[in-house]
Amino acid sequence: MHIRLEQPKDYREVENLTREAFWNVYRPGCTEHYVLNQYRTNPDFIPKLDFVMEDGDGEHQSPGKIIGHVMFSKAEITLDDGTVFPSWTFGPISIHPDYKRKGYGLNLLQYAIEKAKEMGIGLLQMEGNIEFYKHAGFELASKMKIHYHAEPRESEVPYFLAQELIPGYWGNREGTYCPPKGYFVADENPEAFEAYEATFPKKEKTFQVGQLPQFCQSCGMPLTRIEDCGTNADGSTNFDYCQYCYKDGKFLQECTMDEMIEHCAQFVDEVNKNMPKPMTKEEYKQMMQGFFPMLKRWRK
């Protein structure tokens, strides 16, 4: 295998690779290929840490097949005193489905991390599976007192990971991490994403075992079946919103976020059936006030 910097001529091939690698893995469909497409012009993007892996030795004039890719980005941690601390993240990292579980992803990541160290990058954090990423030196970020913006501060978030590349860079600090804004580009520009997605061969979106929990991006209701989902104007399934919030391409309620929270709070007894510790109505409202601003419909 040969690892080199991505070149403009690789862009479409790498985006298609990313789409194939992530389709239906973490959610129905995927958006990672669009994130990559848009990120190359983002000021947070780091061109010197934008690598492809080819199926070949790199010694021949004819290029090999691209089977892997990884990109890095600048990031930030907000310290408890309100100051911003520079950090970095990476992803998407993609391996073609035919080459997964053969060690190529780990090799690509380890190569990229060594290059990051050479550039003086001191700290990485990302979302991923600790069982895989621990082999590249990552640990739970909460053990380093780095909190994830979308989880309670006291939680030990199993999918939020970090690694100090320069010893002592993080020190004894404490703060909260939010992914760079560029990673939300598909949510913030849904029409542009759909137009971009339409340039690829059509693929079926499905719910699958092992995906991350999906929630209605209006009311927070769990989405686990096609029947839970709303519908688009053409009658197709909308995987972002539930059947109670969205039908035929339109929201069924015109309301503010606070009004939606008041509406949902009346179902606290139903929610408590699946909670280890029952919440009062006020506690449930407080939880939603922290969660709802991250949902697509209410995100600013």
Salt bridges, closest charged atoms under 4 A:
GLU6 OE2 - ARG40 NH2 2.92
GLU6 OE1 - HIS69 NE2 3.97
ASP10 OD2 - ARG4 NH1 2.82
ASP10 OD1 - LYS9 NZ 3.39
GLU15 OE2 - ARG40 NH1 2.55
GLU20 OE1 - LYS203 NZ 3.57
GLU32 OE2 - ARG27 NH1 3.02
ASP50 OD1 - HIS69 NE2 2.66
GLU54 OE2 - ARG4 NH2 2.94
ASP57 OD1 - HIS60 ND1 3.13
ASP80 OD2 - ARG153 NH2 2.45
ASP98 OD2 - HIS96 ND1 3.72
GLU114 OE2 - LYS117 NZ 3.40
GLU118 OE1 - LYS115 NZ 3.94
GLU131 OE1 - LYS134 NZ 2.95
GLU174 OE2 - HIS147 NE2 2.76
GLU174 OE2 - ARG153 NH2 3.26
ASP187 OD1 - LYS296 NZ 3.48
ASP187 OD2 - ARG299 NH1 3.07
GLU197 OE2 - ARG19 NH2 2.53
GLU197 OE1 - HIS33 NE2 2.64
ASP228 OD1 - ARG225 NH2 3.08
ASP240 OD2 - LYS296 NZ 2.62
GLU262 OE2 - LYS285 NZ 2.72
GLU270 OE1 - LYS273 NZ 3.16
GLU282 OE2 - LYS285 NZ 3.52
